[in-house]
């Protein structure tokens, strides 16, 4: 449970007279399950989609419509809507400023489709892609389940962004172009359930890439990668002590008591929850977006399972190969023992023949 840390000055409300928000103030007046179902049944198509959801997903939607719970922002569709740099740039700016520990101003929202990776048409698709006032480019990506090969995947995305920037600036400046004109590209990956690679780094939950050279030479790099493990954060942090803690709490929890505490410490998050609550009056949009989010989750989960199976097969192949080498070595050893035994048998037979010859002579 998130608790208010009274020793942290920046975790306190702006005013001692600030209102105390209740769950109803944040998520709206509660209603019954029957009333929530009536809202869903108002659109037959949406209700049919709802019935096709798994029971756990149905319960999440009902809890939101009833005003009992919020909805996890880690679902791709909802994250993009709540954190939209076009509609609510101040939210993404606030999050980035807290994470990067610097003032952030979004200059431009960039198109999120990039280079074609394969002949079959696979594309590098970004989540939230922006250019800041200092020219640096940032891509923020949310993942319900963290991907395998995180480093390799992020490198592909960052390389695509650098080449897009290179082509654009070189085209604008022509012969006056210099590589000094290129600005850093930062990939921020937020994972609700992080892979084992990051779990092993617990209690650290923010993983910042550092590129250094063994000689100590200071060579600039355009690559910057930051991974955030929300599951680890939620397991090790129990006090909101700063703005970044507040953002990670917002992203990692939909529990009522934690929502109430967060909004009372940082009232600016009230508007974020109010945008989520708007779905209570528009169940059709809620079902559509939730269905899209589940489709993306299912696709990513399937890809993760394939990668998991490939890794298992690879490990099994390595094990079989090792066992084969062991068997071959053991076979060679057995053959050597057989050869040695045959030599000894021959020596024994020769000695027995010599003994028999001596007996006859005697």
GIQUI-V435522 format. One record per helix or strand of 3 or more residues. SS is the DSSP state (alpha for helix, beta for strand). FROM is the first residue (numbers start at 1). LEN is the number of residues. If there is no record, write none. Layout:
((SS	FROM	LEN) (SS	FROM	LEN))
//
This chain:
((alpha	9	3) (alpha	23	5) (alpha	33	9) (alpha	44	9) (alpha	55	11) (alpha	76	7) (alpha	89	12) (beta	106	4) (beta	113	4) (beta	123	3) (beta	128	5) (beta	137	9) (alpha	150	27) (alpha	179	3) (beta	185	9) (alpha	196	4) (beta	206	3) (beta	223	7) (alpha	230	7) (alpha	243	10) (alpha	256	10) (alpha	267	15) (alpha	283	79))
//
